[in-house]
């Protein structure tokens, strides 16, 4: 939503964020899952929320749907203040949960029909809405198949189609491709990218680094319940990992020696499978040990920022 404000010399156009969290805190007993979270998501983009397990991603998603209520701070979604206006906000958003909660006794079409009714799609438009959701999810040929007979990838596509049956302005995807094989994950990436192309705002939480790197216009990295870095994936890589990485392979003793040598010189390293990766190799003026050079990635930046390997 854009608003125009006239000054003495020019007009300033301000855009209301699709999502805004300010100073949000959520505690569960002695555990602070979200700790002073500040986050804004512009409308019409794909925003990736990255973080290791336990960083607060899923709790943040639950706060945005008012399944959890913040202990402190302010939350607004599509201009609605939560939790007071959460029902109105939910009518304008679609949600794809991390865990499959489909009714296994319903067919694909019946599932979409139930949610079209819940989201108050007018009767005259309901059939077209269901047909559109089937097209998005590529499930026309399985429209009358029981959910229990669908593959894991089909069920995940149905979850996304269910979230889109009422043509929401905002879609929340909580770990949308968790547990899926690479081929199915690629299919869902195409589907998610299509949403952004259609002007839908997408907030996607994930710990698949490649997923965020490929799909997100903006990435925020969470750790210990707050944002530790935010920007375009390319910007985050350049700022926190540099341009090039040298990977040195060898037996454990060799890798220990390389790590100690790098640390003594103040070089940034990370363990990368059977190798030690030395970051910002372009700044080392040929002093680094021999190894394989490659471009720095968002995963390198992620590990630098969170201090944790991908789970």
VENTA-V732202 format. One record per helix or strand of 3 or more residues. SS is the DSSP state (A for helix, B for strand). FROM is the first residue (numbers start at 1). LEN is the number of residues. Records with the same first field share a line. If there is no record, write none. Layout:
# VENTA-V732202
SS: FROM-LEN + FROM-LEN
This chain:
# VENTA-V732202
B: 2-5 + 11-5 + 19-10 + 31-11 + 46-6 + 72-6 + 80-3 + 93-4 + 170-5 + 201-6 + 218-6 + 226-6 + 244-6 + 269-4 + 275-4 + 292-4
A: 57-8 + 86-6 + 108-11 + 123-15 + 140-3 + 147-3 + 152-13 + 182-16 + 209-7 + 233-8 + 252-13 + 281-3 + 298-9
